[in-house]
Amino acid sequence: MSMHSPLPTQSELPGGAGSLSQASTATGLAETELAELSQGLLAPQASVSPKYLYDTLGSKLFETLCLLPEYYPTRTEAAIFEDRRLEIARAVPRQAVLIDLGAGNCAKAEKLFEPLQPSHYIAVDISADFLRSALRRLRPRYPDIRMHALGQDFSRGLHLPDDVPSRGRLFFYPGSSLGNFAPPEAQRFLGGLKQTTAQPASLLLGVDLVKDAEILNAAYDDALGLTSAFNLNLLRNINRTLGTDFDVRHWQHVAFFNPTHSRVEMYLQARQDVLVSWSGNRRHFNQGERIHTENSYKYTRESLSILLEESGWTPSEFWTDDAEWFAVVHARSTSTRP
C-alpha cells in the first residue's frame, strides 16, 4: 500500500522563506481522468487506480493501519531511518532541496530536517487539503526552511515550479510506494525524476523486499479489517468523483501475494451479482467478480539495483533491517538532460 492520493492536480503557489504555500482546491477531475476511471470500470478486468484509495478518510485509515502489528513496512522503514540517520546524513547532500513525493502528513520528511538541514522542502501530494494541514504544523517549527505545497498527481510525471532550485535536488520517495508501479512504469517514473533537472541529483527511496508469503498476506489483510475498510472506502470515493452507485455492503476485500509477478495484489470482490450505473454507463458484476485496486511489487537487492541503473540512477548506499524485510536506498544521478 501507500501510494499517492485521491484527486489530481491542484495548483501550487510558491512560498517565501519559512512560508506556507496555499494550493487552490480543484473543482473536480479533468475529463480525461473521468474517462480513464470509467474505462477502467468497463474493462474486462475492471480496475481502479490506487490513487483513489487516498481521499481524506482513506488517508486517515492508512495512517491508522500503519500502527497495526501486521503492517510491518512503516515501522521497519522508520527504524532504518532512525538507526542509520547519521549514515544517511553523511551520504546525502546537506542544504538540499528536499522533494517529498507523496508527502501525506509530512512526518517522515520532518524526521530528516535536523540531520539533513534542507534549504527547501517541496511537499508533493495529490491530497492537497491533507498536505496544507501538515505544512501549517511545520511552519512555526522550521522557519528557516522555504516550504512549498504542491498538489499534483506526480504518478503522471512530476512538474515543479520554476522557482524551485535545480541544483541540489534530493527526491524522497519512502513507504514502498514505488511498488505500486509495474517495473516498466517504475523505470519511466524514476527516469522522469532525473529529467526534471540538468544538475546532478540524489534519490532516497524506501522499498519493500521479497519475504515469506504469510508475512506479506497478513500485512495486506489484517485481523482487525482496517485494510479492508481502507480498500472498500475507494468505492465511496469514486461514487463522489464519478457518480457511481456502488454499495460497499455488496463488496469484500481480497489481497494475496502473487509469487510469479513478485507482487501483492488487492481487489474488491462482489459478494453477489451487482449492477453499477454512472453517467450513462452501467456494468454488471457477477458474484465473485473482482475490481483490481492495487499492486505492490516486492524487490530483491539485485532486482532493485537493476531497476535503478536502467532508470539512470547509480545506487550508492543500501540500508536494511536485520531481517532484510525492507530497504532504504540512496542513489545518485550525474547525467544531465540535453
C-alpha positions in Angstrom: 0.0 0.0 0.0 0.9 3.6 0.3 1.0 5.4 -2.9 -0.3 8.7 -4.0 -3.6 10.2 -3.1 -7.1 10.9 -4.5 -7.9 13.8 -6.7 -5.4 15.0 -9.3 -3.9 18.4 -9.9 -4.5 21.3 -7.6 -2.4 24.4 -8.4 0.6 25.4 -6.3 1.7 28.8 -5.0 5.3 29.3 -4.2 6.2 30.3 -0.6 8.9 32.5 0.7 11.4 31.7 3.4 9.6 29.8 6.1 6.3 30.4 4.3 3.3 28.1 3.7 2.1 27.7 0.2 -1.6 27.5 -0.4 -2.8 25.2 -3.1 -6.1 26.1 -4.5 -8.9 23.5 -4.5 -9.7 21.9 -7.8 -13.4 21.9 -8.8 -13.2 18.3 -10.0 -11.4 15.8 -12.1 -10.3 16.6 -15.6 -12.4 15.0 -18.3 -9.5 12.7 -19.2 -9.3 11.5 -15.6 -13.0 10.8 -15.5 -12.8 8.9 -18.8 -9.9 6.8 -17.6 -11.7 6.0 -14.4 -14.8 5.0 -16.4 -12.8 2.9 -18.9 -11.2 1.1 -16.0 -14.5 0.0 -14.6 -15.7 -1.1 -18.0 -12.6 -3.1 -18.9 -12.8 -6.9 -19.0 -10.7 -7.0 -15.8 -12.2 -4.0 -14.0 -9.6 -1.8 -12.3 -9.3 1.5 -10.4 -6.0 3.3 -9.8 -4.8 3.0 -6.2 -4.6 6.8 -6.0 -8.4 6.7 -5.4 -7.7 4.9 -2.1 -6.5 8.2 -0.6 -9.3 10.7 -0.1 -9.3 12.3 3.3 -10.9 9.3 5.1 -8.6 6.9 3.1 -5.5 8.9 4.2 -6.6 8.7 7.8 -7.4 5.0 7.6 -4.0 4.4 6.1 -2.3 6.3 8.9 -4.1 4.1 11.4 -3.4 0.7 9.7 0.3 1.6 9.7 0.0 1.1 13.5 -1.1 -2.5 13.2 1.4 -5.2 14.2 0.8 -7.0 10.8 1.7 -3.9 8.8 5.5 -4.0 9.2 6.7 -1.6 6.4 6.1 1.6 8.2 7.7 0.8 11.5 10.5 -1.2 9.8 11.4 1.7 7.5 11.2 4.2 10.4 13.6 2.0 12.4 16.1 2.1 9.5 15.9 5.8 9.2 16.4 6.2 13.0 19.2 3.6 13.3 21.0 4.8 10.2 20.2 8.5 10.4 23.9 9.6 10.8 25.0 7.4 7.9 22.1 8.7 5.7 23.0 12.3 6.7 26.6 11.7 5.5 25.5 10.1 2.3 23.1 12.7 1.0 23.9 16.4 0.2 23.3 18.9 3.0 21.2 22.0 2.4 19.5 20.0 -0.3 16.2 20.8 -2.0 14.2 18.1 -0.4 11.3 17.0 -2.7 8.9 14.7 -0.7 6.9 12.6 -3.1 3.5 11.5 -1.6 4.2 13.6 1.5 0.9 13.0 3.3 1.3 14.3 6.8 5.0 15.1 6.2 6.0 13.2 9.3 8.7 11.1 7.6 10.4 14.1 6.0 10.2 16.1 9.2 12.5 13.5 10.9 15.1 14.3 8.2 15.0 18.0 8.7 17.5 18.1 11.6 20.2 15.7 10.2 19.9 16.9 6.6 19.1 20.6 7.1 17.4 21.1 3.8 17.3 24.6 2.3 13.9 23.9 0.7 11.1 21.5 1.4 8.8 20.7 -1.5 5.9 18.6 -0.2 4.1 16.9 -3.1 0.8 15.0 -2.7 -2.4 14.7 -4.6 -4.5 15.2 -1.4 -3.9 19.0 -1.2 -6.1 19.6 1.8 -4.4 17.0 3.9 -1.0 18.4 2.8 -1.8 22.0 3.7 -2.8 21.0 7.2 0.5 19.2 7.6 2.5 22.2 6.4 0.7 24.5 8.8 2.0 22.4 11.6 5.6 22.5 10.3 5.8 26.2 9.5 6.5 27.6 13.0 8.9 24.8 13.9 11.2 25.3 10.9 11.1 29.0 9.9 14.4 28.8 8.0 13.2 26.2 5.5 11.5 27.5 2.4 8.3 25.4 2.1 6.2 24.8 -0.9 2.9 22.8 -1.1 2.4 21.2 -4.5 -0.9 19.4 -5.1 -0.2 17.1 -8.0 -0.7 13.6 -9.4 3.1 13.0 -9.8 2.4 9.5 -11.0 1.8 11.1 -14.4 5.1 13.0 -14.2 6.5 15.5 -11.7 6.2 19.2 -12.7 8.0 21.5 -10.4 7.6 25.3 -10.4 10.3 27.4 -12.0 11.4 28.9 -8.7 12.3 25.5 -7.2 16.1 25.4 -7.4 17.5 23.0 -10.0 20.8 22.4 -8.1 20.9 20.0 -5.1 17.6 18.2 -5.5 17.0 15.2 -3.3 14.0 13.2 -4.3 12.5 11.5 -1.2 10.1 8.6 -2.0 9.6 6.5 1.1 7.0 4.0 2.2 7.5 1.4 -0.6 5.2 3.4 -2.9 7.4 2.6 -5.8 5.9 -0.9 -5.6 2.6 0.4 -6.9 4.2 0.8 -10.3 4.7 -2.1 -12.6 8.5 -2.4 -13.2 8.4 -0.7 -16.7 6.3 2.1 -15.2 8.7 2.4 -12.3 11.6 2.7 -14.7 9.8 5.5 -16.6 8.9 7.2 -13.3 12.4 7.2 -11.9 13.8 8.3 -15.2 11.4 11.2 -15.2 12.6 12.4 -11.9 16.1 12.6 -13.2 14.9 14.6 -16.2 13.4 17.4 -14.0 16.9 18.9 -13.6 20.0 19.3 -15.7 22.0 19.2 -12.5 23.2 16.2 -10.5 20.5 14.9 -8.2 20.0 12.4 -5.5 17.3 9.9 -4.6 16.4 8.5 -1.2 14.0 5.6 -1.7 12.1 3.2 0.5 11.4 -0.3 -1.0 9.7 -3.4 0.4 11.7 -6.6 -0.1 10.6 -10.1 -1.0 9.9 -12.2 2.0 7.7 -15.1 3.2 4.2 -15.0 1.6 2.5 -15.5 5.0 4.0 -12.2 6.3 3.0 -10.4 3.2 -0.5 -11.7 3.1 -1.1 -10.7 6.8 0.2 -7.2 6.1 -2.4 -6.6 3.4 -5.3 -8.5 5.1 -5.1 -7.7 8.8 -7.2 -9.3 11.5 -9.0 -6.1 12.5 -10.1 -5.4 9.0 -8.6 -2.0 8.7 -7.1 -2.7 5.3 -10.5 -4.0 4.2 -12.1 -0.7 5.3 -9.3 1.2 3.5 -9.9 -0.7 0.3 -13.7 -0.5 0.5 -13.5 3.3 1.0 -12.3 3.5 -2.6 -15.9 2.8 -3.7 -17.2 5.7 -1.7 -14.5 7.9 -3.2 -15.4 7.0 -6.8 -19.1 7.4 -6.0 -18.3 11.0 -5.3 -15.9 11.6 -8.1 -17.6 9.7 -10.9 -21.2 9.4 -9.8 -21.3 5.6 -9.5 -23.8 4.0 -7.2 -21.6 1.3 -5.5 -23.0 -0.1 -2.3 -19.9 -1.1 -0.1 -22.0 -3.8 1.6 -22.0 -5.7 -1.6 -18.2 -6.0 -1.8 -15.4 -7.6 0.1 -11.6 -7.0 0.3 -9.3 -9.6 -1.2 -5.4 -9.5 -1.1 -2.7 -12.0 -1.7 1.0 -12.4 -2.7 1.5 -13.5 -6.3 5.0 -15.0 -6.4 5.0 -15.2 -10.2 5.0 -11.5 -10.5 6.6 -10.8 -7.1 3.7 -8.6 -6.0 0.8 -8.3 -3.6 -2.5 -7.9 -5.4 -5.5 -6.2 -3.9 -9.1 -6.5 -5.2 -12.7 -5.7 -4.3 -14.8 -8.8 -4.9 -18.6 -8.8 -5.4 -20.4 -10.7 -2.7 -23.4 -11.1 -5.0 -24.5 -10.1 -8.5 -24.3 -6.3 -8.7 -25.4 -3.7 -11.3 -23.4 -0.4 -11.1 -24.5 2.7 -13.0 -23.0 6.1 -13.7 -23.2 8.9 -16.3 -25.0 6.9 -19.0 -22.8 3.8 -18.3 -23.5 0.5 -16.4 -21.6 -2.6 -15.5 -22.9 -5.9 -14.3 -20.6 -7.7 -11.9 -21.2 -11.4 -11.3 -20.8 -12.7 -7.8 -17.1 -13.3 -7.2 -16.0 -10.9 -9.9 -13.3 -8.5 -8.9 -12.1 -4.9 -9.3 -8.3 -4.6 -9.2 -7.3 -1.8 -6.9 -3.6 -2.1 -6.2 -0.4 -4.0 -7.0 2.5 -3.7 -4.6 5.7 -5.1 -6.1 8.4 -6.5 -3.9 12.1 -6.4 -4.8 15.3 -8.1 -4.1 18.5 -6.2 -3.7 19.6 -7.3 -7.2 16.3 -6.5 -9.0 16.2 -3.1 -7.4 19.8 -2.3 -8.4 19.0 -3.2 -12.0 15.9 -1.1 -12.0 17.7 2.0 -10.7 20.6 1.6 -13.1 18.2 1.2 -16.1 16.4 4.3 -14.9 19.6 6.4 -14.9 20.4 6.3 -11.2 23.5 4.8 -9.6 22.8 3.1 -6.2 25.5 4.1 -3.7 24.2 3.0 -0.3 21.8 0.3 0.7 20.4 0.1 4.3 18.2 -2.7 5.6 16.8 -4.0 8.9 18.3 -7.1 10.4 15.7 -9.4 8.9 16.1 -7.7 5.5 12.4 -7.1 5.1 12.8 -3.5 3.9 15.4 -1.4 2.3 16.3 2.3 2.2 18.4 3.1 -0.8 20.4 6.2 -1.8 21.2 6.7 -5.5 22.9 9.4 -7.5 22.4 10.9 -10.9 25.3 12.6 -12.6 24.0 12.7 -16.1 22.4 15.8 -17.5 19.4 16.2 -19.8 20.1 17.7 -23.2 
